[in-house]
Amino acid sequence: MEQRGHIIEVLNQVKDNLDKENYIKIKELSNHFVHLSSVEQDPDIISLAVVIYALSKLIERKEYQDYKNWPEFYKNYIKKIENASVYLKKDDDEKFREEIKLLRESIQNISGNLKNYINEVFRKASINKASRIYEHGISMEKTANILGISIWELTEYAGQARSGDINLTVTLPIKQRIKTAEDIFK
């Protein structure tokens, strides 16, 4: 991996924002991996973009954190991301890939509705990141194959996404909105 230092730096920023539960910043950081993946066309970086984006979506939807298996799953998820970063620092690409693979497979150890929800989050995250990668000039077929989605899913999503680049459904966390309102009315 040519951009190893940059990947490690972004992963460190992801970890810092996890402590703050700043899912908006984590989503933004996943886009750094999309840009890198479009330059290098590295499936590992693409997988990392999906994993980080899915994590932001899981943090954003707090109601799923009440499920019985959530604390164990979340702790394992974070540990795998930290391990991936450590292996990158040690130049051990094989173990890095293994951590990302294990992270995705850890979903299979969850039971009930939480498993279904997380699987759906990963599927949608894959489609979302595929669309972003496609926007960076990688062919639709290659992008769909790398992420294990159909060209139809990618085409449908990319068509919707192109109608506007601004995501109006993203809101700031409540604390940040209150601070902004206070700043305006001072």
Secondary structure, 3 states (H helix, E strand, C coil): CCCHHHHHHHHHHHHHHHHCCCHHHHHHHHHHHHHHHHHHCCHHHHHHHHHHHHHHHHHHCHHHHHCCCHHHHHHHHHHHHHHHHHHHHCCCHHHHHHHHHHHHHHHHHCCHHHHHHHHHHHHHHHHHHHHHHHHCCCCHHHHHHHHCCCHHHHHHHHHHHCCCCCCCCCCCCHHHHHHHHHHHCC
